Amino acid sequence: MISARSRGVVAAKKLMKGTAARMGVMKRVSLVFKAKANKALDKMEDPRETLDYSYQRQLELLTKVRRGVADVATSRKRVELQMNQLQQQANKLEDQARKALGMGREDLARAALERKASAQGQLNDLQVQYAQLQAEEEKLTVASQRLQSKVDAFRTRKETIKATYTAAEAQTRINEAFSGISEEMGDVGMAIQRAEDKTAQMQARAGAIDELMASGALDDAIGPRRDDIQSELDMMSASSDVESELSRLKGEITSGAPKQLEGGANGNSQAPQGQAQPASIPAADRPAEPQDGEG
């Protein structure tokens, strides 16, 4: 029996702990949600709209106060009319009582005076009510005037704050535009950077394609197709021209050395003219001709 009770207590404690943990999680979720919502609302809030809404609410309150003053004044006027009617009725009953006494009808005079007393009692009650309504009307009138003054002051301050906020907002946007930290200017800068990167990439690609076409790795789809054999022959011919030019330069250098030696020994300039003919021999003796035939 004791063990069962102990198990029950332990189970109850575990249940309470689990409930407390769930409540703690829900409380944290609620707090996070409220914080996120507050931040989002703060970002969306426009002070100018809030001021306009507050001013609108104050105007509505002022309208209600004025309507209350009008209702109280209407009630006071109605009581005043009732008072006038009762006063006229009392005066009429007094005249009737006087006439009845003059005619020796004391009973009629007594009845008229009783009715007058009843009317006078009602008149006294209406006078008290009239005084209360008049005092209430005066209070509401003073409150309406004070509220009107506050609404006017709030309207002036509201317009001043709105103008200041608008000017500050415009100045901030101008400064952000000049400093380039605004979203619009940032997008423009990124677009310019992307355009420059694409232009450099296209230029590099065009240069690579030109080099490949010049080397023969790529064929021109519009021009005539190049033969690989002819390309090889052209390359060999270009190499032969280079070898021929190199041989000519060697011959000129070889023929120029004896001329400088004879000019220094004899002192005349005719010997170099007689030895200038061998310079053409290396040019005529082109070892590249057999290479073209072999190609």
SERO-4910 file (N, C-alpha, C, O; in steps of 0.05 Angstrom, whole numbers):
BEGIN
 pado doro    nc1    nc2    nc3   cac1   cac2   cac3    cc1    cc2    cc3    oc1    oc2    oc3
  Met    A     17    -24      0      0      0      0     17     25      0     12     45    -14
  Ile    A     39     24     16     57     47     17     71     50     -9     75     73    -19
  Ser    A     80     28    -20     94     30    -46     76     41    -68     86     57    -85
  Ala    A     51     34    -68     33     45    -88     29     74    -85     28     89   -104
  Arg    A     27     83    -60     24    112    -55     50    127    -63     48    149    -74
  Ser    A     73    114    -58     98    127    -66    100    130    -96    108    150   -107
  Arg    A     91    108   -110     92    110   -139     73    131   -149     79    146   -168
  Gly    A     50    134   -136     32    155   -144     44    183   -140     40    200   -157
  Val    A     58    187   -117     71    213   -112     92    219   -133     94    241   -143
  Val    A    108    198   -139    129    202   -159    118    208   -186    127    226   -200
  Ala    A     96    194   -194     83    199   -219     72    228   -220     74    242   -241
  Ala    A     60    236   -198     49    263   -196     71    284   -199     68    304   -213
  Lys    A     94    280   -186    116    298   -188    127    300   -217    132    321   -227
  Lys    A    129    276   -230    138    276   -258    119    291   -276    127    305   -294
  Leu    A     93    287   -271     73    301   -287     75    331   -283     72    346   -303
  Met    A     79    339   -258     82    368   -253    107    379   -266    106    402   -277
  Lys    A    129    364   -265    153    374   -278    149    376   -309    158    395   -321
  Gly    A    136    355   -320    131    357   -349    114    380   -357    118    394   -377
  Thr    A     93    384   -340     75    407   -346     90    434   -343     86    452   -359
  Ala    A    107    436   -323    122    461   -319    142    465   -342    145    487   -351
  Ala    A    154    443   -352    172    446   -375    157    455   -400    167    472   -414
  Arg    A    134    443   -404    118    452   -428    109    481   -425    109    496   -445
  Met    A    101    489   -401     94    516   -397    117    535   -401    114    557   -412
  Gly    A    141    526   -393    165    543   -397    171    546   -427    178    568   -436
  Val    A    168    524   -442    173    526   -471    153    544   -484    160    561   -501
  Met    A    127    541   -477    106    558   -489    111    587   -482    106    605   -498
  Lys    A    120    592   -457    125    620   -449    148    632   -466    146    655   -474
  Arg    A    169    616   -470    191    626   -487    182    630   -516    189    651   -528
  Val    A    166    612   -526    156    615   -554    139    640   -555    141    656   -575
  Ser    A    122    644   -536    105    669   -535    122    694   -534    116    714   -548
  Leu    A    143    693   -517    161    717   -515    175    722   -541    177    745   -549
  Val    A    185    701   -554    199    705   -580    180    716   -601    187    734   -616
  Phe    A    156    705   -601    137    714   -621    130    743   -616    128    759   -636
  Lys    A    126    751   -591    120    779   -585    143    797   -593    138    819   -604
  Ala    A    167    788   -588    191    805   -595    193    808   -625    198    831   -635
  Lys    A    189    786   -640    190    788   -669    168    806   -680    172    822   -698
  Ala    A    144    802   -669    121    819   -678    126    848   -672    119    865   -688
  Asn    A    137    854   -648    142    882   -641    163    894   -660    160    917   -668
  Lys    A    184    879   -666    204    889   -685    193    894   -712    199    914   -725
  Ala    A    176    875   -722    164    879   -748    145    903   -749    145    918   -768
  Leu    A    129    906   -727    111    929   -726    126    955   -724    119    975   -736
  Asp    A    148    955   -709    164    979   -706    176    987   -733    179   1011   -739
  Lys    A    184    967   -749    195    973   -775    173    983   -794    179   1000   -811
  Met    A    149    973   -791    127    982   -809    115   1008   -800    101   1021   -816
  Glu    A    119   1016   -775    105   1039   -765    116   1065   -777    140   1069   -780
  Asp    A     97   1082   -785    105   1109   -795     95   1129   -775     71   1131   -770
  Pro    A    113   1145   -762    104   1164   -742     83   1184   -752     66   1192   -736
  Arg    A     84   1191   -777     65   1210   -788     37   1198   -788     17   1211   -781
  Glu    A     35   1172   -795      9   1159   -795     -1   1156   -766    -25   1159   -761
  Thr    A     17   1150   -747      9   1148   -720     -2   1174   -709    -21   1175   -694
  Leu    A     12   1196   -716      3   1223   -707    -24   1230   -719    -41   1241   -705
  Asp    A    -28   1224   -744    -54   1229   -757    -76   1213   -744    -98   1223   -739
  Tyr    A    -70   1188   -737    -90   1171   -724    -97   1182   -696   -120   1183   -689
  Ser    A    -77   1190   -681    -82   1202   -655    -98   1227   -657   -116   1232   -641
  Tyr    A    -92   1244   -676   -107   1268   -680   -136   1262   -688   -155   1276   -679
  Gln    A   -140   1242   -704   -167   1234   -711   -183   1224   -687   -207   1230   -684
  Arg    A   -170   1209   -670   -183   1200   -645   -190   1223   -627   -212   1223   -615
  Gln    A   -173   1242   -625   -179   1266   -609   -203   1282   -620   -219   1292   -605
  Leu    A   -204   1284   -646   -227   1297   -658   -253   1282   -653   -274   1294   -648
  Glu    A   -251   1256   -654   -275   1240   -647   -284   1244   -618   -308   1247   -613
  Leu    A   -264   1245   -600   -270   1250   -572   -282   1278   -568   -301   1281   -553
  Leu    A   -271   1297   -582   -282   1325   -581   -311   1326   -591   -328   1340   -580
  Thr    A   -316   1311   -612   -343   1310   -623   -362   1298   -604   -385   1307   -601
  Lys    A   -354   1276   -589   -371   1264   -569   -377   1283   -546   -399   1285   -537
  Val    A   -357   1298   -538   -361   1318   -516   -380   1339   -525   -398   1347   -509
  Arg    A   -377   1349   -549   -396   1369   -559   -424   1358   -562   -443   1372   -556
  Arg    A   -426   1333   -570   -452   1321   -572   -464   1319   -544   -488   1322   -540
  Gly    A   -447   1312   -524   -457   1311   -496   -467   1338   -486   -487   1340   -473
  Val    A   -452   1359   -493   -461   1386   -485   -487   1393   -498   -505   1405   -486
  Ala    A   -490   1385   -524   -515   1391   -537   -538   1375   -525   -561   1386   -523
  Asp    A   -533   1350   -517   -555   1334   -504   -563   1346   -478   -587   1347   -471
  Val    A   -543   1354   -462   -550   1366   -436   -565   1392   -439   -584   1398   -425
  Ala    A   -557   1408   -459   -570   1433   -464   -599   1428   -473   -617   1443   -466
  Thr    A   -603   1407   -489   -630   1400   -498   -647   1392   -474   -670   1400   -472
  Ser    A   -636   1375   -456   -651   1367   -432   -658   1391   -415   -680   1393   -404
  Arg    A   -638   1409   -412   -643   1433   -395   -666   1450   -407   -683   1461   -393
  Lys    A   -665   1452   -434   -686   1468   -447   -713   1455   -444   -733   1469   -441
  Arg    A   -714   1428   -445   -740   1414   -441   -750   1419   -413   -774   1423   -409
  Val    A   -733   1417   -393   -741   1422   -365   -751   1451   -362   -770   1456   -348
  Glu    A   -737   1469   -375   -745   1497   -373   -773   1501   -385   -789   1516   -373
  Leu    A   -779   1488   -407   -806   1490   -418   -827   1478   -399   -849   1490   -396
  Gln    A   -821   1455   -387   -839   1444   -368   -843   1462   -344   -865   1464   -333
  Met    A   -822   1475   -335   -824   1494   -313   -842   1517   -320   -858   1526   -304
  Asn    A   -839   1527   -344   -856   1549   -353   -886   1541   -354   -904   1556   -346
  Gln    A   -890   1516   -363   -918   1507   -364   -930   1503   -336   -953   1511   -332
  Leu    A   -914   1492   -318   -924   1489   -291   -928   1516   -277   -947   1520   -262
  Gln    A   -911   1535   -283   -914   1562   -271   -939   1575   -282   -954   1587   -266
  Gln    A   -944   1572   -307   -969   1583   -319   -994   1569   -307  -1014   1582   -301
  Gln    A   -992   1542   -303  -1014   1528   -291  -1019   1536   -263  -1042   1539   -254
  Ala    A   -998   1541   -247  -1000   1550   -220  -1013   1577   -218  -1031   1582   -202
  Asn    A  -1005   1595   -236  -1016   1622   -236  -1046   1621   -243  -1063   1635   -232
  Lys    A  -1052   1603   -262  -1080   1600   -271  -1097   1589   -248  -1120   1599   -244
  Leu    A  -1088   1570   -233  -1102   1558   -211  -1106   1579   -188  -1127   1579   -175
  Glu    A  -1086   1595   -184  -1089   1616   -164  -1111   1636   -171  -1127   1645   -154
  Asp    A  -1112   1643   -196  -1133   1661   -206  -1161   1649   -203  -1180   1662   -195
  Gln    A  -1162   1622   -209  -1187   1608   -206  -1196   1607   -177  -1220   1610   -171
  Ala    A  -1177   1603   -159  -1184   1603   -130  -1194   1630   -121  -1213   1632   -106
  Arg    A  -1181   1651   -131  -1190   1678   -123  -1218   1684   -134  -1235   1696   -120
  Lys    A  -1224   1676   -158  -1250   1680   -169  -1272   1663   -154  -1294   1673   -149
  Ala    A  -1264   1639   -147  -1283   1622   -132  -1290   1634   -105  -1313   1632    -97
  Leu    A  -1270   1645    -91  -1275   1658    -66  -1293   1683    -70  -1311   1689    -53
  Gly    A  -1288   1697    -92  -1304   1720    -97  -1333   1713   -102  -1352   1729    -97
  Met    A  -1338   1689   -112  -1365   1680   -118  -1376   1664    -95  -1398   1653    -97
  Gly    A  -1361   1662    -73  -1371   1648    -50  -1369   1618    -52  -1382   1603    -37
  Arg    A  -1352   1608    -70  -1348   1579    -73  -1320   1572    -61  -1300   1569    -75
  Glu    A  -1322   1568    -35  -1297   1562    -21  -1286   1534    -28  -1262   1530    -27
  Asp    A  -1304   1516    -34  -1296   1489    -41  -1280   1488    -67  -1260   1474    -70
  Leu    A  -1290   1505    -86  -1275   1506   -112  -1248   1520   -108  -1228   1512   -120
  Ala    A  -1248   1540    -90  -1223   1554    -85  -1203   1535    -72  -1179   1535    -78
  Arg    A  -1213   1518    -53  -1195   1499    -40  -1184   1478    -60  -1160   1472    -59
  Ala    A  -1201   1469    -78  -1192   1449    -98  -1171   1462   -117  -1151   1449   -124
  Ala    A  -1176   1487   -124  -1156   1501   -142  -1130   1504   -127  -1108   1501   -139
  Leu    A  -1131   1511   -102  -1106   1515    -87  -1091   1488    -83  -1067   1488    -83
  Glu    A  -1106   1466    -79  -1093   1440    -77  -1078   1433   -103  -1055   1424   -102
  Arg    A  -1091   1438   -125  -1078   1432   -151  -1054   1451   -155  -1033   1443   -166
  Lys    A  -1057   1475   -145  -1034   1494   -147  -1010   1484   -130   -987   1486   -139
  Ala    A  -1016   1473   -107   -995   1463    -90   -981   1439   -103   -957   1437   -101
  Ser    A   -997   1422   -116   -984   1399   -130   -967   1409   -153   -945   1399   -156
  Ala    A   -977   1428   -168   -961   1439   -190   -936   1453   -179   -914   1452   -192
  Gln    A   -938   1466   -157   -915   1480   -145   -894   1460   -136   -870   1465   -139
  Gly    A   -903   1437   -126   -884   1416   -118   -869   1406   -142   -844   1402   -141
  Gln    A   -883   1401   -164   -870   1392   -188   -851   1413   -199   -829   1407   -209
  Leu    A   -860   1438   -196   -843   1460   -205   -817   1462   -189   -795   1467   -200
  Asn    A   -819   1457   -163   -795   1458   -147   -775   1435   -154   -751   1439   -155
  Asp    A   -786   1411   -160   -769   1389   -168   -755   1395   -195   -732   1390   -198
  Leu    A   -770   1407   -213   -759   1414   -239   -738   1436   -236   -718   1436   -251
  Gln    A   -741   1453   -217   -721   1474   -213   -695   1462   -203   -673   1471   -212
  Val    A   -697   1442   -185   -673   1429   -176   -659   1414   -199   -635   1416   -203
  Gln    A   -675   1400   -215   -664   1386   -238   -652   1406   -258   -632   1400   -271
  Tyr    A   -665   1428   -262   -655   1449   -280   -628   1459   -271   -610   1463   -288
  Ala    A   -625   1463   -245   -600   1473   -235   -578   1452   -239   -555   1459   -246
  Gln    A   -584   1427   -235   -565   1406   -239   -556   1404   -269   -532   1402   -275
  Leu    A   -576   1406   -286   -569   1405   -315   -553   1429   -324   -535   1427   -340
  Gln    A   -560   1452   -313   -545   1476   -320   -516   1474   -310   -497   1482   -325
  Ala    A   -512   1463   -286   -484   1460   -276   -469   1439   -293   -446   1443   -299
  Glu    A   -483   1417   -300   -470   1397   -317   -463   1409   -345   -442   1402   -356
  Glu    A   -480   1425   -355   -475   1437   -381   -451   1456   -380   -435   1457   -398
  Glu    A   -449   1470   -358   -426   1488   -355   -400   1472   -354   -380   1480   -365
  Lys    A   -400   1450   -338   -376   1434   -336   -368   1422   -363   -345   1423   -371
  Leu    A   -388   1412   -378   -382   1400   -404   -373   1422   -424   -356   1417   -441
  Thr    A   -383   1445   -421   -375   1467   -439   -346   1474   -433   -330   1478   -452
  Val    A   -339   1476   -408   -311   1482   -401   -292   1460   -410   -271   1465   -420
  Ala    A   -301   1434   -406   -285   1412   -415   -282   1412   -445   -260   1405   -456
  Ser    A   -303   1418   -459   -301   1420   -489   -282   1441   -498   -267   1437   -517
  Gln    A   -283   1464   -484   -264   1485   -491   -235   1477   -486   -217   1483   -502
  Arg    A   -230   1464   -463   -203   1455   -457   -194   1434   -477   -171   1435   -487
  Leu    A   -212   1416   -483   -204   1395   -502   -199   1407   -530   -181   1398   -544
  Gln    A   -215   1427   -537   -210   1440   -563   -183   1453   -563   -169   1452   -584
  Ser    A   -175   1466   -541   -149   1478   -540   -127   1457   -542   -107   1461   -557
  Lys    A   -130   1434   -528   -110   1413   -530   -109   1401   -558    -87   1395   -568
  Val    A   -132   1398   -571   -132   1387   -598   -118   1406   -618   -103   1397   -635
  Asp    A   -123   1432   -614   -110   1452   -632    -80   1451   -627    -64   1452   -647
  Ala    A    -72   1450   -602    -43   1449   -596    -30   1424   -607     -8   1424   -618
  Phe    A    -45   1401   -604    -34   1376   -615    -32   1377   -645    -14   1366   -657
  Arg    A    -52   1389   -658    -51   1391   -687    -27   1407   -696    -13   1400   -715
  Thr    A    -21   1430   -683      2   1446   -690     28   1430   -686     46   1430   -703
  Arg    A     30   1417   -663     54   1401   -657     56   1377   -677     78   1370   -685
  Lys    A     33   1366   -683     33   1343   -702     44   1352   -729     61   1338   -741
  Glu    A     35   1374   -739     45   1383   -765     74   1390   -764     89   1386   -783
  Thr    A     83   1401   -741    112   1408   -739    129   1382   -738    149   1381   -752
  Ile    A    120   1362   -723    134   1337   -722    134   1323   -749    155   1312   -758
  Lys    A    112   1324   -763    110   1311   -790    129   1325   -809    143   1311   -825
  Ala    A    130   1351   -808    148   1366   -827    177   1360   -820    193   1356   -838
  Thr    A    184   1359   -794    211   1353   -786    219   1325   -794    241   1320   -804
  Tyr    A    200   1306   -790    206   1278   -797    209   1274   -827    227   1260   -836
  Thr    A    192   1288   -842    195   1286   -871    221   1298   -881    234   1286   -899
  Ala    A    229   1320   -870    254   1332   -877    278   1314   -870    296   1311   -886
  Ala    A    277   1303   -846    298   1285   -837    299   1260   -855    321   1250   -862
  Glu    A    276   1249   -862    275   1226   -879    287   1232   -907    302   1216   -918
  Ala    A    280   1255   -918    291   1263   -944    321   1267   -942    335   1259   -961
  Gln    A    330   1280   -921    359   1284   -918    374   1257   -915    396   1254   -926
  Thr    A    362   1239   -900    374   1212   -898    376   1198   -924    397   1186   -930
  Arg    A    355   1199   -940    356   1186   -966    377   1199   -984    391   1185   -999
  Ile    A    379   1226   -983    399   1240  -1000    427   1232   -991    444   1226  -1008
  Asn    A    432   1231   -965    458   1223   -955    465   1194   -963    487   1188   -970
  Glu    A    445   1177   -960    450   1149   -968    455   1147   -998    472   1130  -1006
  Ala    A    441   1163  -1014    445   1162  -1042    473   1171  -1049    487   1160  -1067
  Phe    A    483   1193  -1036    509   1203  -1042    531   1184  -1032    552   1181  -1045
  Ser    A    527   1172  -1009    547   1154   -998    546   1127  -1010    565   1111  -1007
  Gly    A    525   1121  -1025    524   1095  -1039    516   1072  -1022    521   1049  -1029
  Ile    A    504   1077   -998    497   1055   -981    467   1049   -982    458   1031   -969
  Ser    A    453   1063   -999    425   1057  -1002    421   1033  -1019    440   1024  -1033
  Glu    A    398   1021  -1017    393    996  -1031    393   1000  -1062    403    983  -1076
  Glu    A    383   1023  -1071    382   1028  -1099    410   1031  -1110    417   1020  -1131
  Met    A    426   1048  -1097    453   1052  -1106    470   1027  -1104    487   1022  -1121
  Gly    A    465   1011  -1083    479    986  -1081    473    967  -1104    491    954  -1114
  Asp    A    448    966  -1112    441    949  -1135    454    959  -1161    463    943  -1177
  Val    A    455    986  -1164    467    997  -1188    497    990  -1188    508    983  -1209
  Gly    A    510    993  -1165    539    986  -1164    544    957  -1170    564    950  -1184
  Met    A    527    939  -1160    531    911  -1165    526    905  -1195    540    888  -1206
  Ala    A    506    918  -1207    501    914  -1235    525    923  -1252    532    910  -1272
  Ile    A    537    946  -1245    560    955  -1260    583    935  -1257    597    930  -1276
  Gln    A    588    925  -1233    609    906  -1228    605    881  -1245    623    870  -1257
  Arg    A    580    871  -1245    574    847  -1261    578    852  -1291    588    834  -1305
  Ala    A    571    876  -1300    575    882  -1329    604    883  -1336    612    874  -1357
  Glu    A    620    895  -1318    649    896  -1323    661    868  -1323    678    861  -1340
  Asp    A    653    851  -1304    663    823  -1304    655    808  -1329    672    794  -1340
  Lys    A    630    811  -1338    622    797  -1362    637    807  -1387    644    792  -1405
  Thr    A    642    834  -1388    657    845  -1410    685    834  -1411    695    827  -1433
  Ala    A    698    833  -1388    726    822  -1387    726    792  -1395    744    783  -1409
  Gln    A    706    778  -1386    704    749  -1393    700    745  -1423    712    728  -1435
  Met    A    682    762  -1435    677    760  -1464    702    768  -1480    708    755  -1501
  Gln    A    717    788  -1471    741    796  -1485    762    774  -1484    775    768  -1504
  Ala    A    765    761  -1460    784    739  -1458    775    716  -1476    792    703  -1488
  Arg    A    750    710  -1477    740    688  -1493    744    694  -1523    752    676  -1538
  Ala    A    739    719  -1531    744    726  -1559    773    724  -1566    780    714  -1588
  Gly    A    791    732  -1548    820    730  -1554    828    701  -1556    845    694  -1573
  Ala    A    818    684  -1538    825    656  -1539    815    643  -1565    829    626  -1577
  Ile    A    791    650  -1574    780    639  -1599    797    648  -1623    803    632  -1641
  Asp    A    806    673  -1623    823    683  -1644    849    668  -1645    858    660  -1667
  Glu    A    861    663  -1622    886    648  -1621    882    619  -1631    899    609  -1646
  Leu    A    860    607  -1623    855    579  -1633    850    578  -1663    859    560  -1676
  Met    A    836    598  -1673    832    599  -1702    857    604  -1717    862    593  -1739
  Ala    A    874    622  -1706    900    628  -1719    918    603  -1719    933    599  -1738
  Ser    A    917    588  -1698    934    564  -1697    923    540  -1712    937    520  -1716
  Gly    A    898    542  -1721    886    521  -1736    871    501  -1719    860    482  -1729
  Ala    A    871    505  -1692    856    487  -1675    826    488  -1679    812    469  -1675
  Leu    A    817    512  -1688    789    516  -1694    786    525  -1723    803    540  -1733
  Asp    A    766    515  -1737    761    523  -1765    740    545  -1765    723    547  -1748
  Asp    A    743    562  -1786    724    583  -1790    699    571  -1804    701    560  -1826
  Ala    A    676    574  -1791    652    562  -1802    642    576  -1826    628    564  -1842
  Ile    A    649    602  -1830    640    617  -1853    659    615  -1876    651    612  -1899
  Gly    A    686    617  -1870    706    616  -1891    711    587  -1901    698    568  -1891
  Pro    A    729    584  -1920    735    557  -1931    749    540  -1910    764    550  -1893
  Arg    A    744    514  -1910    756    495  -1891    786    492  -1898    793    489  -1921
  Arg    A    803    492  -1878    831    490  -1882    839    461  -1881    830    445  -1865
  Asp    A    857    453  -1900    867    426  -1902    890    423  -1882    907    440  -1880
  Asp    A    890    400  -1868    912    396  -1848    939    393  -1861    959    401  -1850
  Ile    A    939    380  -1886    964    377  -1900    975    404  -1909    999    410  -1906
  Gln    A    957    421  -1920    965    448  -1928    975    464  -1904    994    479  -1907
  Ser    A    962    460  -1882    971    475  -1858    999    466  -1850   1015    483  -1843
  Glu    A   1005    440  -1852   1031    430  -1846   1052    441  -1865   1074    449  -1857
  Leu    A   1045    442  -1891   1063    453  -1911   1068    483  -1906   1091    492  -1908
  Asp    A   1047    497  -1899   1051    526  -1893   1070    530  -1869   1087    548  -1870
  Met    A   1067    513  -1849   1085    515  -1826   1114    509  -1834   1132    522  -1824
  Met    A   1118    488  -1851   1145    481  -1859   1157    503  -1876   1180    509  -1874
  Ser    A   1140    515  -1894   1150    537  -1910   1158    561  -1893   1179    574  -1899
  Ala    A   1143    567  -1873   1150    589  -1855   1176    583  -1841   1192    600  -1837
  Ser    A   1179    557  -1833   1204    550  -1820   1228    552  -1839   1250    560  -1831
  Ser    A   1224    544  -1864   1245    546  -1884   1252    575  -1889   1276    581  -1893
  Asp    A   1233    593  -1890   1239    621  -1893   1256    631  -1870   1274    648  -1874
  Val    A   1250    622  -1846   1265    631  -1823   1294    621  -1825   1313    636  -1819
  Glu    A   1298    595  -1834   1325    584  -1837   1340    599  -1858   1364    604  -1855
  Ser    A   1327    606  -1880   1340    621  -1902   1349    648  -1892   1371    657  -1899
  Glu    A   1332    662  -1878   1340    688  -1868   1363    686  -1848   1381    703  -1848
  Leu    A   1362    665  -1832   1384    661  -1813   1411    656  -1828   1431    666  -1820
  Ser    A   1410    640  -1850   1434    634  -1865   1445    660  -1878   1469    664  -1879
  Arg    A   1427    677  -1888   1435    702  -1901   1449    720  -1881   1470    731  -1887
  Leu    A   1438    721  -1857   1450    738  -1836   1478    727  -1829   1497    742  -1825
  Lys    A   1481    700  -1827   1507    689  -1821   1527    695  -1843   1550    701  -1838
  Gly    A   1518    694  -1869   1536    700  -1891   1545    729  -1890   1569    734  -1894
  Glu    A   1527    747  -1884   1535    775  -1882   1555    780  -1860   1574    795  -1863
  Ile    A   1550    766  -1838   1569    769  -1815   1597    758  -1823   1617    769  -1817
  Thr    A   1596    734  -1836   1622    721  -1845   1637    738  -1865   1661    741  -1862
  Ser    A   1623    749  -1885   1636    766  -1905   1644    793  -1894   1663    805  -1905
  Gly    A   1632    802  -1874   1638    828  -1862   1664    827  -1846   1677    848  -1843
  Ala    A   1671    804  -1834   1695    803  -1818   1721    807  -1834   1737    823  -1824
  Pro    A   1726    794  -1858   1751    799  -1873   1753    827  -1883   1775    839  -1884
  Lys    A   1730    839  -1890   1731    867  -1900   1741    886  -1878   1756    904  -1884
  Gln    A   1733    881  -1853   1743    899  -1832   1773    895  -1828   1787    914  -1821
  Leu    A   1783    869  -1831   1812    864  -1827   1828    877  -1849   1849    890  -1843
  Glu    A   1820    875  -1875   1835    887  -1897   1834    917  -1896   1853    930  -1903
  Gly    A   1811    928  -1887   1810    957  -1885   1829    968  -1864   1839    990  -1867
  Gly    A   1833    953  -1844   1852    962  -1823   1881    959  -1832   1897    975  -1822
  Ala    A   1888    939  -1850   1916    935  -1858   1925    953  -1881   1946    966  -1879
  Asn    A   1910    955  -1903   1917    970  -1927   1907    999  -1927   1920   1016  -1939
  Gly    A   1885   1004  -1914   1876   1032  -1912   1860   1040  -1936   1854   1064  -1939
  Asn    A   1852   1021  -1955   1835   1029  -1978   1808   1016  -1975   1805    997  -1960
  Ser    A   1788   1027  -1989   1760   1018  -1987   1751   1001  -2010   1728    994  -2011
  Gln    A   1769    993  -2031   1761    978  -2054   1760    948  -2047   1743    934  -2059
  Ala    A   1776    938  -2030   1776    910  -2024   1750    900  -2013   1741    878  -2021
  Pro    A   1737    914  -1996   1711    904  -1987   1691    903  -2009   1673    887  -2009
  Gln    A   1694    922  -2030   1674    921  -2052   1678    896  -2068   1658    885  -2078
  Gly    A   1703    885  -2072   1707    861  -2087   1698    837  -2072   1691    817  -2085
  Gln    A   1697    837  -2046   1689    814  -2031   1660    816  -2023   1651    800  -2006
  Ala    A   1645    835  -2033   1616    837  -2025   1599    817  -2039   1577    812  -2031
  Gln    A   1610    804  -2062   1594    784  -2077   1587    760  -2061   1565    749  -2063
  Pro    A   1605    749  -2044   1598    724  -2029   1574    727  -2011   1563    707  -2001
  Ala    A   1566    752  -2005   1543    755  -1987   1518    744  -2000   1499    737  -1986
  Ser    A   1517    743  -2027   1493    733  -2040   1493    703  -2042   1472    691  -2048
  Ile    A   1516    690  -2038   1518    661  -2041   1501    647  -2020   1487    629  -2027
  Pro    A   1503    655  -1994   1486    641  -1975   1456    645  -1981   1440    628  -1974
  Ala    A   1449    668  -1992   1421    673  -1998   1411    655  -2020   1388    646  -2020
  Ala    A   1429    650  -2041   1421    632  -2063   1422    603  -2055   1405    587  -2065
  Asp    A   1441    597  -2038   1443    569  -2029   1424    565  -2007   1430    567  -1983
  Arg    A   1400    558  -2014   1378    556  -1995   1375    527  -1987   1365    511  -2003
  Pro    A   1383    519  -1964   1380    491  -1956   1351    484  -1950   1344    460  -1947
  Ala    A   1334    504  -1950   1306    498  -1944   1291    487  -1967   1269    476  -1964
  Glu    A   1302    490  -1992   1287    480  -2016   1283    450  -2015   1261    441  -2020
  Pro    A   1303    434  -2008   1298    405  -2005   1277    398  -1984   1263    379  -1987
  Gln    A   1275    415  -1964   1255    410  -1943   1227    413  -1955   1209    397  -1948
  Asp    A   1223    433  -1972   1197    436  -1984   1191    412  -2002   1168    403  -2002
  Gly    A   1210    402  -2016   1205    379  -2032   1199    354  -2016   1182    338  -2023
  Glu    A   1212    352  -1993   1207    329  -1976   1179    331  -1963   1166    311  -1958
  Gly    A   1170    356  -1958   1143    358  -1946   1122    349  -1965   1099    350  -1959
***
